[in-house]
Amino acid sequence: MTEQRPSPAGAASPLQWSQRPTPASTQDRRVHSRAVILQALALGACAGAVLSLWNGSLPWRGLVSVALPWAMLGAIVAATVYRERRTRNWPRRARRTALVGVLGTGVLFVVVATSVYLGGAAAPTAWVSVGVGAVVALPGVVAGVLIARDRR
């Protein structure tokens, strides 16, 4: 008995379907945007807390200064693990948008932290610290909203 061999076009058809990436769903966009927003908010909260606690007279200031960066790192890792486990693929232009947003937030965090550590200024009021934290988080939040809306 002889076996019929498929034609080249018939053999190539399953390969084309198996190599095509599936388009990102609305849930994928939402998960990616939430992860980017959570990462930005963690950095913003840490920047605001560092700014308000640096030259304060709280007796537990040292503990907070050590624990806060670890909590921020934990939130960023948790957001990344959440994103990787809940999605099948990256939405269109989400990698670049997330990278630009989180890097913008990170650069602002470094600017605030460096100016506080090296400047030696007195601790500002709580509202100023919250405002600085919001400004630091803004690029990442905007990137998360853009990912959710599937825009550049």
C-alpha positions as CSV (number, residue, x, y, z in Angstrom):
1,M,0.0,0.0,0.0
2,T,1.4,3.4,-0.9
3,E,0.9,6.5,1.2
4,Q,-0.3,9.7,-0.4
5,R,2.1,12.5,0.2
6,P,0.6,16.0,0.7
7,S,1.3,18.7,-1.8
8,P,3.7,21.5,-0.8
9,A,0.8,23.9,-0.4
10,G,-1.1,21.4,1.8
11,A,2.0,20.8,3.9
12,A,2.7,24.6,4.4
13,S,-0.9,25.4,5.5
14,P,-0.6,24.0,9.0
15,L,2.8,25.6,9.5
16,Q,1.4,29.0,8.7
17,W,-1.4,28.7,11.2
18,S,0.9,27.4,13.9
19,Q,3.3,30.3,13.5
20,R,0.8,33.1,13.5
21,P,0.6,34.9,16.8
22,T,-2.9,35.2,18.2
23,P,-4.1,38.8,18.5
24,A,-4.2,40.3,22.0
25,S,-7.5,40.2,23.7
26,T,-9.1,43.0,25.7
27,Q,-8.2,41.1,28.8
28,D,-4.5,41.0,27.8
29,R,-4.6,44.8,27.3
30,R,-6.2,45.3,30.7
31,V,-3.8,43.0,32.5
32,H,-0.8,44.7,30.9
33,S,-2.1,48.2,31.7
34,R,-2.8,47.3,35.4
35,A,0.7,45.9,35.8
36,V,2.3,49.0,34.4
37,I,0.1,51.3,36.5
38,L,0.9,49.2,39.6
39,Q,4.6,49.5,39.0
40,A,4.4,53.2,38.5
41,L,2.3,53.7,41.6
42,A,4.8,51.7,43.7
43,L,7.6,53.9,42.5
44,G,5.6,57.1,43.1
45,A,4.6,56.0,46.6
46,C,8.2,55.2,47.4
47,A,9.4,58.5,46.1
48,G,6.8,60.4,48.1
49,A,7.6,58.4,51.3
50,V,11.4,58.9,50.8
51,L,10.9,62.6,50.4
52,S,8.7,63.0,53.5
53,L,10.8,60.7,55.8
54,W,14.3,61.6,54.9
55,N,15.0,64.4,57.4
56,G,12.0,63.8,59.6
57,S,12.3,63.2,63.3
58,L,10.3,59.9,63.5
59,P,11.9,57.3,65.8
60,W,11.3,54.5,63.2
61,R,12.5,56.4,60.2
62,G,15.4,54.0,59.6
63,L,13.2,50.9,59.5
64,V,10.9,52.6,57.0
65,S,13.8,53.7,54.9
66,V,15.0,50.1,54.7
67,A,11.6,48.4,54.4
68,L,10.1,50.7,51.8
69,P,12.4,49.9,48.9
70,W,11.9,46.2,49.5
71,A,8.2,46.6,49.5
72,M,8.4,48.6,46.3
73,L,10.5,45.9,44.8
74,G,8.0,43.3,45.9
75,A,5.1,45.2,44.3
76,I,7.0,45.5,41.0
77,V,7.9,41.8,41.0
78,A,4.3,40.9,41.9
79,A,2.9,43.0,39.1
80,T,5.3,41.4,36.6
81,V,4.4,37.9,37.7
82,Y,0.7,38.8,37.5
83,R,1.2,40.0,34.0
84,E,3.2,37.0,32.8
85,R,0.8,34.5,34.3
86,R,-2.5,36.1,33.2
87,T,-1.7,36.9,29.6
88,R,-1.0,34.9,26.5
89,N,0.8,37.6,24.5
90,W,1.7,41.2,24.4
91,P,-0.7,43.7,22.9
92,R,0.4,45.7,19.9
93,R,3.0,48.4,20.9
94,A,2.6,47.6,24.6
95,R,6.2,46.7,25.2
96,R,7.5,50.0,23.9
97,T,4.8,52.0,25.7
98,A,5.4,50.1,29.0
99,L,9.1,50.6,28.7
100,V,8.9,54.3,28.1
101,G,6.4,54.8,30.9
102,V,8.2,52.8,33.5
103,L,11.6,54.2,32.5
104,G,10.1,57.7,32.8
105,T,8.8,57.0,36.2
106,G,12.1,55.4,37.2
107,V,14.1,58.4,36.0
108,L,11.9,60.8,38.0
109,F,12.3,58.5,41.0
110,V,16.0,58.7,40.8
111,V,15.9,62.5,40.4
112,V,13.8,62.8,43.5
113,A,15.8,60.3,45.6
114,T,19.1,61.8,44.5
115,S,18.1,65.3,45.2
116,V,16.8,64.3,48.7
117,Y,19.8,62.2,49.6
118,L,22.4,64.6,48.3
119,G,20.6,67.9,48.8
120,G,20.0,67.5,52.5
121,A,16.9,69.6,52.4
122,A,14.3,69.5,55.2
123,A,11.4,67.2,54.9
124,P,8.5,68.9,53.1
125,T,4.9,68.8,54.2
126,A,2.8,65.7,53.5
127,W,0.9,67.4,50.6
128,V,4.1,68.2,48.8
129,S,5.3,64.6,49.2
130,V,2.0,63.3,47.8
131,G,2.3,65.7,44.9
132,V,5.8,64.6,44.1
133,G,4.8,61.0,44.3
134,A,2.0,61.6,41.9
135,V,4.2,63.5,39.5
136,V,6.8,60.6,39.7
137,A,4.0,58.0,38.9
138,L,2.5,60.0,36.1
139,P,4.5,58.7,33.1
140,G,3.7,55.1,34.1
141,V,0.1,55.7,34.7
142,V,-0.3,57.4,31.3
143,A,1.5,54.5,29.7
144,G,-0.9,52.1,31.4
145,V,-3.9,54.0,30.2
146,L,-2.5,54.1,26.6
147,I,-2.0,50.4,26.7
148,A,-5.6,49.8,27.9
149,R,-6.9,52.0,25.1
150,D,-4.6,50.4,22.5
151,R,-3.0,53.7,21.4
152,R,0.6,54.8,21.0
